Amino acid sequence: MRLSLLLSCFCLLLMANTCAPDPRHGNPELQLLERTWLHAHEEDQGNIHVYRPNTYAFPPSRGRTGFAFEHNGLFTQFDIAPTDGLEGHKGQWQAVKENTLHISLDDHTQPDYTLEIVSLEPELLKVRRIE
């Protein structure tokens, strides 16, 4: 009896330590972020950058940057590579306020930065980058 109780407590402790925190911090609307977004630079408005899902029918362009958000807080930033393809930089994202995300890249090719979500819809993301 005592062994099964001890084993149950151990299992609960193990499960609690292996669960990653939800980077959305209680904002279920942020699950719309969980996809790959590419920069629709043609639609930018001043310092507001516009992104569309990677499945969007973009007009021809010499390359598009973007990023991917995953549910578990993993993030990939896509930059244009020296060979004109895309180069992914892995990192993490976390909601720090209702419409503000903290981004950090694992390879530290860029300093951490903040994205303010101006608008988020299933087919449209507008953000303002804050250094």
N, C-alpha and C positions, 0 to 999 in steps of 0.2 A: 504494500500500500504506500509506504513512505517512498519507495523507489519510483513508483509511477507518478507520484506527486512531484518529486524532484525532476523527473524526466519531462513532465508537462511544463513545469516552470522554465526549464532549460530551453525547450522548444519555443515557448512564447518569447523568451529573451532573444533567442537566435533570430526569429522572424522579425522582431522589432528592429534589430540592428541591421538587417539586410534590406529593409524597405527604404527606397530612396524617397526623400521628401518631394512633394509635388511642387514644381517650380512655379505653378500658376497661383499659389498662395490664395486659394479660395475664390478665384475668379474663373468660373467655368467658361466664360466667353473666350478666354485665351486659348481654349482647345482649337479654335479656328486657325491658330498659328501653326499647328502641328502638320506641316507640309513643307515642300520646297517652293520658295518664292524667288522669282527673277525680276531684276530691275527693269521697269518699263520707263526708261529715262525720257521717252517722248512725252510722258504725261506729268513729269515733275512740275511742281509749282513753287518756285523759289527754293527755300530750304526744306521743303516737304518732298520726300522721295516716294515714288509710287512703285509698288511691286504687284505682280500678278503670279498666279500659280504657274509652275513650270509646264503645265498642260495647255496654257493659254496660246492662242494663235497670234504670236507676236509678228509685227512687220519685220522685214530683213534688218539686220544690225551687224556691226562688226564684232559683236560679243556682248554678253550680258553677265553682269555680276549678280550675286544673290546670296541666299542663305537658306538653311533648313533647320527647323525647330522640331525636336522630338519630345514626346511626353515626359520622359525621364530627366529632362534638363540638358540633354546633349544638344549641341549646336554645331553646325558646319557653315563656315563662311566661304563662299565661292568667289574667287578673284580670277581675273584673266591671267593665264600663265604666260611665260615668255614665248611659248610655242603657239599662242593664240587659243589654246583650249582653256578649260577651267581647272583651277587648282583649289582643292579643298583644304581648309584650315579648321581642325577640330577644336571644340571648346565647350563652354557651358553657358546656359542662359537661366536667368532667374527673375521673376517678377518682384520688383522692390516696392512698387506702388500699383494702384489700380491700372494705370496705363503706361507704366514705365518699366523697362527691362534692362537688367545689367548683363552685359556680354563680356566674357573673358575667353581669350584664345589660349589653347594649351602651349603653342609654340612661341607665344609672346612676340609675333611678328608685328603686332600693333598693341598699343596700350589698351587696357579695358575701356569700354565705352558704354554709353547709355542710349537706348532707343526709346523715344516717346511715341507711343501709338496715337496717331491723330485720328485714324479711322481703320476699322477692321470689319471686313465683310467676307463672305465665302470666296469671292473672286477678286478682292481688292484689299490691299494693305497700304496705308499711308503712314509714314514714320518721319520723325525729325531726329537726326543724330545729334547727341549732346556729348561732347568730349569730356 
